[in-house]
Each structure stands twice: as structure tokens, then as C-alpha cells.
Amino acid sequence: MERIIKLSIVLVVLCLSIMPVNAAGETFNLSTLITAQNVHYENCTKVFNTDHVSLFYLTLAAINANRFTVDEIQSKSGYILFTAVNKKFLAMVSNVNTNQGMVRITPADNNYYFQPGIVLNIFKYIELNLSKKPETIF
């Protein structure tokens, strides 16, 4: 009897240790980030606490860091056309006010069925590097 109780306790602990833990504030796990699904427009737009010029360069760096292909850059109007997973995306950087900028990453064909990790990885890169300002190199 004692042996059965020990075995059942070990099985319960093993099951609890294998179960995925959802961190606070994160709603996506790895499988949902890389699986194509319908993505809401609200998840494609984010406001950051930095000026739009710095945000444009951070967005460009994030696209490059994720090894996506940059197809076209228009710095004056603030858009970047890039290809990720054989799908074209348009990243628009706009000014909200003097201290805030907004990034909007939408598919170029308006088909919102794609991997949400494409957009979320770019936003995460920008958040992590927000304190680093771009500097001019002569």
C-alpha cells in the first residue's frame, strides 16, 4: 500500500512539472507563435515611448535582427516593406506626439492569416532596445 502511495505521489509531481506554465502577461506559447492563424488588427499596432525617428530605426533593426528581407524603405513617410515567411508585410512608423511613436505592421495583401510571432518578435525587440538610442556614425 505504501508503495502505491509513493508511486502516485511521484506521478502527480511528474505531471505537474511537465505542464506548461503561462507567465503573467503572455498569452502566446511557442506553438501558437509559429502556427499560422488569424491575427487581430489590434495585435499589429503598438505605441512606444520614444520619438518616431528613433522608432523607425529600431523597427528597421528589429526586422534585420529577425532575418527578414527588407524590400523597400521610405524614411520620409516612415514605411518599411519586408518579406517574412514568403509573405510581404508593411511596417508603418508614425508620430503620436512628441514623446510617443506608433508602429503598425500589417500584411501587404490584407490577409491577416499569418504567424503572430512575426509581429510580436519585432515588438519585443523594440521594447528590449528602447533605451538604446541610435547614434550617428561618421
Backbone as CSV, one residue per row, in Angstrom:
resi,resn,N_x,N_y,N_z,CA_x,CA_y,CA_z,C_x,C_y,C_z
1,MET,0.820,-1.200,0.000,0.000,0.000,0.000,0.863,1.263,0.000
2,GLU,1.890,1.239,0.817,2.787,2.384,0.903,3.505,2.626,-0.427
3,ARG,3.814,1.554,-1.093,4.477,1.635,-2.392,3.567,2.303,-3.444
4,ILE,2.291,2.005,-3.421,1.325,2.588,-4.349,1.171,4.076,-4.078
5,ILE,1.158,4.488,-2.829,1.026,5.903,-2.475,2.249,6.680,-2.953
6,LYS,3.449,6.123,-2.745,4.671,6.789,-3.207,4.672,6.913,-4.726
7,LEU,4.255,5.866,-5.396,4.212,5.887,-6.853,3.215,6.927,-7.362
8,SER,2.059,7.027,-6.723,1.062,8.006,-7.151,1.540,9.439,-6.888
9,ILE,2.265,9.655,-5.789,2.803,10.984,-5.498,3.850,11.364,-6.541
10,VAL,4.700,10.430,-6.889,5.719,10.686,-7.905,5.055,11.004,-9.243
11,LEU,4.009,10.296,-9.610,3.303,10.552,-10.863,2.642,11.924,-10.871
12,VAL,2.060,12.319,-9.746,1.420,13.638,-9.669,2.469,14.737,-9.797
13,VAL,3.597,14.609,-9.112,4.663,15.602,-9.195,5.220,15.656,-10.606
14,LEU,5.380,14.515,-11.244,5.881,14.467,-12.603,4.918,15.151,-13.574
15,CYS,3.630,14.902,-13.413,2.625,15.548,-14.282,2.612,17.058,-14.089
16,LEU,2.728,17.499,-12.845,2.729,18.938,-12.585,3.990,19.611,-13.124
17,SER,5.111,18.912,-13.112,6.337,19.522,-13.613,6.373,19.583,-15.136
18,ILE,5.630,18.712,-15.804,5.602,18.701,-17.260,4.629,19.730,-17.814
19,MET,3.600,20.077,-17.072,2.590,21.020,-17.551,3.219,22.375,-17.846
20,PRO,2.807,23.025,-18.954,3.370,24.341,-19.280,2.900,25.401,-18.296
21,VAL,3.803,26.306,-18.003,3.492,27.412,-17.100,3.298,28.653,-17.948
22,ASN,2.172,29.354,-17.780,1.887,30.563,-18.530,2.339,31.760,-17.706
23,ALA,3.333,32.477,-18.202,3.846,33.649,-17.494,2.803,34.764,-17.523
24,ALA,2.850,35.610,-16.520,1.884,36.706,-16.431,2.066,37.664,-17.590
25,GLY,0.963,37.986,-18.257,1.007,38.944,-19.349,1.294,38.335,-20.698
26,GLU,1.699,37.086,-20.767,1.986,36.455,-22.042,0.848,35.506,-22.382
27,THR,0.278,35.688,-23.566,-0.860,34.869,-23.957,-0.506,33.868,-25.039
28,PHE,0.703,33.926,-25.573,1.095,33.033,-26.651,2.205,32.112,-26.172
29,ASN,2.103,30.825,-26.518,3.223,29.932,-26.297,3.918,29.701,-27.628
30,LEU,4.960,28.911,-27.636,5.777,28.760,-28.835,4.988,28.209,-30.009
31,SER,4.138,27.229,-29.775,3.409,26.634,-30.893,2.424,27.613,-31.527
32,THR,1.827,28.498,-30.743,0.906,29.468,-31.327,1.632,30.621,-32.004
33,LEU,2.895,30.852,-31.652,3.660,31.914,-32.303,4.093,31.526,-33.711
34,ILE,4.324,30.233,-33.940,4.836,29.801,-35.242,3.780,29.136,-36.106
35,THR,2.569,28.998,-35.599,1.485,28.413,-36.373,0.663,29.534,-36.999
36,ALA,0.413,29.424,-38.286,-0.384,30.448,-38.963,-1.805,30.449,-38.416
37,GLN,-2.321,31.634,-38.155,-3.677,31.795,-37.619,-4.173,33.197,-37.931
38,ASN,-5.436,33.427,-37.705,-5.987,34.767,-37.910,-5.505,35.674,-36.793
39,VAL,-4.880,36.776,-37.162,-4.337,37.727,-36.198,-5.221,38.971,-36.214
40,HIS,-5.598,39.446,-35.039,-6.428,40.639,-34.938,-5.601,41.879,-35.266
41,TYR,-6.248,42.846,-35.855,-5.575,44.096,-36.224,-4.988,44.790,-34.996
42,GLU,-5.660,44.693,-33.859,-5.184,45.337,-32.634,-3.821,44.798,-32.208
43,ASN,-3.528,43.533,-32.538,-2.240,42.941,-32.183,-1.126,43.387,-33.114
44,CYS,-1.468,44.080,-34.186,-0.480,44.536,-35.168,-0.061,45.983,-34.946
45,THR,-0.595,46.640,-33.939,-0.319,48.054,-33.679,0.143,48.218,-32.242
46,LYS,1.192,49.022,-32.045,1.675,49.256,-30.690,2.294,50.645,-30.597
47,VAL,2.059,51.319,-29.469,2.604,52.649,-29.195,3.789,52.491,-28.251
48,PHE,4.895,53.173,-28.574,6.106,53.123,-27.759,6.454,54.519,-27.279
49,ASN,7.119,54.589,-26.140,7.505,55.868,-25.544,8.855,56.334,-26.074
50,THR,8.890,56.663,-27.333,10.074,57.240,-27.966,9.624,58.011,-29.197
51,ASP,10.480,58.867,-29.706,10.104,59.652,-30.875,10.044,58.754,-32.109
52,HIS,9.359,59.214,-33.133,9.118,58.372,-34.305,10.379,58.116,-35.128
53,VAL,11.362,59.000,-35.074,12.600,58.789,-35.828,13.387,57.623,-35.222
54,SER,13.563,57.650,-33.912,14.251,56.539,-33.248,13.472,55.244,-33.413
55,LEU,12.153,55.335,-33.378,11.316,54.150,-33.534,11.430,53.559,-34.939
56,PHE,11.602,54.419,-35.930,11.791,53.932,-37.296,13.070,53.103,-37.398
57,TYR,14.166,53.615,-36.832,15.431,52.882,-36.887,15.387,51.614,-36.039
58,LEU,14.699,51.664,-34.912,14.547,50.454,-34.092,13.722,49.395,-34.824
59,THR,12.702,49.824,-35.547,11.891,48.882,-36.317,12.707,48.259,-37.431
60,LEU,13.493,49.052,-38.099,14.370,48.543,-39.155,15.386,47.553,-38.580
61,ALA,15.944,47.873,-37.422,16.892,46.969,-36.772,16.210,45.676,-36.334
62,ALA,14.962,45.771,-35.871,14.225,44.577,-35.450,13.940,43.663,-36.632
63,ILE,13.591,44.242,-37.764,13.343,43.443,-38.967,14.629,42.755,-39.400
64,ASN,15.729,43.469,-39.341,17.024,42.898,-39.702,17.448,41.823,-38.704
65,ALA,17.227,42.052,-37.408,17.626,41.089,-36.386,16.838,39.782,-36.499
66,ASN,15.608,39.856,-36.964,14.796,38.656,-37.149,15.071,37.974,-38.487
67,ARG,16.031,38.508,-39.239,16.466,37.952,-40.520,15.356,37.920,-41.566
68,PHE,14.521,38.953,-41.540,13.531,39.128,-42.587,14.181,39.939,-43.710
69,THR,13.657,39.827,-44.898,14.217,40.514,-46.055,13.562,41.878,-46.224
70,VAL,14.363,42.924,-46.204,13.848,44.281,-46.417,13.751,44.501,-47.920
71,ASP,12.548,44.817,-48.404,12.327,45.028,-49.826,12.394,46.500,-50.217
72,GLU,11.861,47.348,-49.345,11.821,48.775,-49.673,11.762,49.583,-48.386
73,ILE,12.467,50.722,-48.387,12.474,51.619,-47.232,12.138,53.018,-47.721
74,GLN,11.228,53.675,-47.036,10.904,55.069,-47.324,10.947,55.800,-45.979
75,SER,12.078,56.424,-45.672,12.254,57.030,-44.360,11.439,58.300,-44.181
76,LYS,11.177,59.019,-45.259,10.419,60.272,-45.137,8.978,59.994,-44.717
77,SER,8.345,59.015,-45.334,6.969,58.690,-44.957,6.913,57.646,-43.847
78,GLY,8.020,57.023,-43.527,8.102,56.125,-42.386,7.569,54.732,-42.633
79,TYR,7.825,54.167,-43.805,7.373,52.790,-44.000,8.513,51.901,-44.455
80,ILE,8.367,50.629,-44.090,9.325,49.601,-44.459,8.528,48.430,-45.012
81,LEU,8.838,48.033,-46.218,8.210,46.867,-46.828,9.199,45.713,-46.703
82,PHE,8.760,44.608,-46.068,9.668,43.489,-45.861,8.941,42.168,-46.091
83,THR,9.737,41.127,-46.291,9.205,39.787,-46.526,9.610,38.888,-45.373
84,ALA,8.621,38.181,-44.831,8.856,37.208,-43.766,8.023,35.969,-44.072
85,VAL,8.641,34.838,-44.092,7.990,33.552,-44.350,7.184,33.619,-45.653
86,ASN,7.820,34.109,-46.697,7.233,34.210,-48.037,5.959,35.047,-48.081
87,LYS,5.845,36.009,-47.187,4.691,36.903,-47.147,5.204,38.320,-46.946
88,LYS,4.660,39.264,-47.696,5.093,40.655,-47.597,4.316,41.374,-46.493
89,PHE,5.043,42.204,-45.735,4.465,42.993,-44.657,4.866,44.444,-44.831
90,LEU,4.032,45.329,-44.321,4.295,46.760,-44.349,4.369,47.254,-42.916
91,ALA,5.523,47.792,-42.536,5.702,48.382,-41.211,5.628,49.897,-41.359
92,MET,4.632,50.497,-40.740,4.448,51.949,-40.777,4.789,52.522,-39.401
93,VAL,5.647,53.524,-39.377,6.003,54.204,-38.142,5.441,55.609,-38.233
94,SER,4.650,55.988,-37.239,4.037,57.319,-37.257,4.218,58.004,-35.907
95,ASN,4.001,59.282,-35.897,4.172,60.103,-34.714,2.838,60.234,-33.992
96,VAL,2.802,59.869,-32.705,1.599,60.060,-31.894,1.644,61.445,-31.266
97,ASN,2.725,61.741,-30.580,3.016,63.090,-30.078,4.536,63.213,-29.985
98,THR,5.052,64.230,-29.331,6.498,64.456,-29.333,7.275,63.350,-28.634
99,ASN,6.653,62.666,-27.694,7.353,61.642,-26.923,6.924,60.225,-27.259
100,GLN,5.989,60.053,-28.163,5.491,58.715,-28.464,5.404,58.497,-29.969
101,GLY,5.699,57.283,-30.361,5.564,56.873,-31.747,4.787,55.569,-31.820
102,MET,4.220,55.287,-32.973,3.411,54.088,-33.135,3.945,53.264,-34.301
103,VAL,3.997,51.953,-34.103,4.388,51.023,-35.153,3.161,50.191,-35.512
104,ARG,2.897,50.112,-36.816,1.795,49.303,-37.326,2.382,48.350,-38.358
105,ILE,2.271,47.055,-38.107,2.803,46.051,-39.023,1.626,45.255,-39.564
106,THR,1.373,45.416,-40.852,0.232,44.754,-41.479,0.688,43.984,-42.713
107,PRO,-0.017,42.915,-43.044,0.326,42.193,-44.270,-0.014,43.037,-45.488
108,ALA,0.831,42.988,-46.504,0.638,43.816,-47.689,-0.593,43.410,-48.479
109,ASP,-1.011,42.159,-48.377,-2.182,41.703,-49.128,-3.471,41.735,-48.297
110,ASN,-3.421,42.314,-47.107,-4.565,42.412,-46.188,-5.155,41.068,-45.796
111,ASN,-4.383,40.012,-45.897,-4.787,38.693,-45.426,-4.130,38.486,-44.065
112,TYR,-4.901,38.577,-43.006,-4.379,38.530,-41.653,-4.216,37.108,-41.132
113,TYR,-4.033,36.160,-42.002,-3.769,34.778,-41.634,-2.269,34.543,-41.792
114,PHE,-1.537,34.691,-40.685,-0.091,34.511,-40.686,0.363,34.175,-39.274
115,GLN,1.654,33.932,-39.115,2.208,33.606,-37.808,2.300,34.874,-36.959
116,PRO,1.667,34.925,-35.785,1.731,36.141,-34.964,3.113,36.419,-34.404
117,GLY,3.991,35.448,-34.399,5.345,35.658,-33.910,6.129,36.656,-34.739
118,ILE,5.749,36.823,-36.000,6.433,37.792,-36.860,6.292,39.190,-36.266
119,VAL,5.087,39.564,-35.932,4.821,40.896,-35.376,5.302,40.992,-33.932
120,LEU,5.022,39.978,-33.138,5.362,40.035,-31.721,6.870,40.045,-31.488
121,ASN,7.635,39.359,-32.327,9.090,39.386,-32.180,9.661,40.766,-32.492
122,ILE,9.088,41.445,-33.457,9.543,42.805,-33.773,9.227,43.743,-32.610
123,PHE,8.008,43.642,-32.073,7.645,44.484,-30.929,8.524,44.190,-29.719
124,LYS,8.845,42.922,-29.483,9.678,42.543,-28.341,11.100,43.087,-28.501
125,TYR,11.628,43.033,-29.717,12.962,43.585,-29.975,12.974,45.087,-29.707
126,ILE,11.944,45.784,-30.156,11.883,47.234,-29.929,11.808,47.534,-28.438
127,GLU,10.998,46.786,-27.692,10.895,47.008,-26.250,12.223,46.783,-25.547
128,LEU,12.943,45.727,-25.951,14.212,45.419,-25.297,15.294,46.448,-25.595
129,ASN,15.249,47.061,-26.757,16.288,48.005,-27.166,15.819,49.453,-27.140
130,LEU,14.727,49.723,-26.475,14.162,51.073,-26.444,15.076,52.074,-25.745
131,SER,15.840,51.621,-24.778,16.710,52.530,-24.041,17.955,52.904,-24.837
132,LYS,18.271,52.120,-25.852,19.436,52.401,-26.696,19.029,53.302,-27.847
133,LYS,19.515,54.491,-27.858,19.197,55.440,-28.927,20.152,55.241,-30.086
134,PRO,19.665,55.387,-31.322,20.582,55.295,-32.455,21.535,56.475,-32.466
135,GLU,22.764,56.221,-32.884,23.753,57.291,-32.909,24.328,57.417,-34.307
136,THR,24.753,58.599,-34.630,25.313,58.885,-35.943,26.757,58.423,-35.999
137,ILE,27.091,57.696,-37.063,28.457,57.224,-37.268,29.042,57.979,-38.446
138,PHE,30.182,58.598,-38.264,30.810,59.385,-39.327,31.777,58.561,-40.104
